[in-house]
Amino acid sequence: MDEDELEELHKRLIEYIEANKPYLNPMLKMSDLATGLNCSSMKLSQLLNIYIKENYYDFINKYRLEEFKKRL
């Protein structure tokens, strides 16, 4: 994927995460998130590892932790 594709997918990912809060599902898998974004798991993995520089679990757990803080 080139830089423009990565930027576009990143934008879609953040919008999807914030609108749908899929991280609240404790059984969420990368493939579920990729399906919600209408992309492949491979592209999502590339985005997370190369562009965001986090692995899937760190990325999702960051949102889970913020949600926990809000609920406290």
ChimeraX attribute file (.defattr): number of C-alpha atoms within 10 A of each C-alpha:
attribute: neighborCount
match mode: 1-to-1
recipient: residues
	/A:1	9
	/A:2	6
	/A:3	10
	/A:4	9
	/A:5	12
	/A:6	19
	/A:7	15
	/A:8	10
	/A:9	18
	/A:10	17
	/A:11	11
	/A:12	15
	/A:13	19
	/A:14	11
	/A:15	13
	/A:16	15
	/A:17	16
	/A:18	12
	/A:19	9
	/A:20	11
	/A:21	13
	/A:22	19
	/A:23	20
	/A:24	14
	/A:25	9
	/A:26	8
	/A:27	9
	/A:28	12
	/A:29	16
	/A:30	17
	/A:31	15
	/A:32	14
	/A:33	19
	/A:34	17
	/A:35	13
	/A:36	16
	/A:37	17
	/A:38	12
	/A:39	13
	/A:40	16
	/A:41	17
	/A:42	12
	/A:43	15
	/A:44	23
	/A:45	18
	/A:46	16
	/A:47	23
	/A:48	20
	/A:49	14
	/A:50	12
	/A:51	13
	/A:52	15
	/A:53	12
	/A:54	14
	/A:55	14
	/A:56	16
	/A:57	11
	/A:58	12
	/A:59	15
	/A:60	18
	/A:61	13
	/A:62	12
	/A:63	17
	/A:64	18
	/A:65	12
	/A:66	10
	/A:67	14
	/A:68	11
	/A:69	9
	/A:70	8
	/A:71	7
	/A:72	5
